[in-house]
Amino acid sequence: MSVNINLPRILRVGAGASDHLAPTLKHLGLSRPLLVTDPFMCECGYADRVVSGLDAAGVAHGVFAECVPDPTTDSVGQGLAALAAGSYDCLVALGGGSSIDTAKAVAAMADRDGPMRDYKVPHLIDSGLPVIAIPTTAGTGSEATHAAVITDSETSEKMLCSGLGLMPIAALVDFELTLTMPYRLTADTGIDSLCHALEAYVSRKANPFTDGVALTAMSTIYRNIHTACAEPDNRAAREAMMLAATQGGIAFSNASVTLIHGMSRPIGGLFHVPHGLSNAMLLPEVTAWSVGSAPGRYAAAARAMGLAGSGDSDSVALVKLTDGLRQLNADLSVPTPGEFGIDEAVWADSLQLMAEQALASGSPGNNPRIPEADEIVELYQRVWAG
């Protein structure tokens, strides 16, 4: 069996990696970037740091700093207007997954007509302007994926977009940019990374390349996430989480996510729950529902995370895995949908729509146990109950 593996052309990892933007642009033959970022990156000085490096190297550039959490087609439209205002030959994405996905969408839609919903999965986006990604959260892995999630401003649907045109040409992965991440963001993006690795490992599209990367990422995340949350200045834990986030992105981009992500997107689109947090809400229940269809895989994941030992049978390892994931959510104070503030009646009225949108994304079809719509509705109900 042969598989296609897609990665950024340049992947620079480690302290100070973000300072190599200007040389990376030169190496790629690019000369006029549009920096795509958000207001917080400007407030905390990270955007100025990037701009100063470009100025020092004599690189002409523009700045679009209006990215929003969980990017929408409206915010992408604003980015496209900024792109059209200058003769830019590439985009530099600085921020978390929202800024990176915004840049990817702007790059992809620069030479395309019609609304972005015309290009969601199953359509594949095969071309776009070059994107250099500089992630500032240890979570989404978007710097190493050929996917982006954009909310349709008219319908509130979180659309999955995919294709090689969305793969950054370069990624500068600098864990020092994550040292200011607050507790909640550290926890939610860390669990998001864990979901990426676990889902890639149990996916029906898993392959020998992604298996090793996914297991390593799971092991690293589970062993470091508590420390990264409790000790935000712990450089070793931050570095480990950042590397594992990129590994998780590589794993799922080349093997696919599964039911957790499929069910997560509608929660974010309809109720504005941050992406990593909605994944965290779903992780224990969806895993418990799925383990019986791939017991060897889930047991291996439990052992990689240190939740089960080499002497444990698969059946024992599966119990320890689901118990361990529930405990992880408790340790990191992951709220239920109700605790987050979602109205129970509105949640109940949205169950069928969420199930339909989850199935339409295609991700549930990669799950070891493939659900019907009514089974997804039941899972949403279990998640509400907590």
Secondary structure, DSSP 8 states (H G I E B T S, - for coil): --------SEEEESTTGGGGHHHHHHHHT---EEEE--HHHHHTTHHHHHHHHHHHTT---EEE----SS-BHHHHHHHHHHHHTTT-SEEEEEESHHHHHHHHHHHHHTT--S-GGGGSTTSB------EEEEE-SSS--GGG-SEEEEE-TTT--EEEEESGGGS-SEEEE-GGGGTT--HHHHHHHHHHHHHHHHHHHHSTT--HHHHHHHHHHHHHHHHHHHHHHH-TT-HHHHHHHHHHHHHHHHHHHTT---HHHHHHHHHHHHH---HHHHHHHHHHHHHHHHGGGSHHHHHHHHHHTTSS-TTS-HHHHHHHHHHHHHHHHHHTT---HHHHT--HHHHHHHHHHHHHHHHHTSGGGGSSS---HHHHHHHHHHHHH-
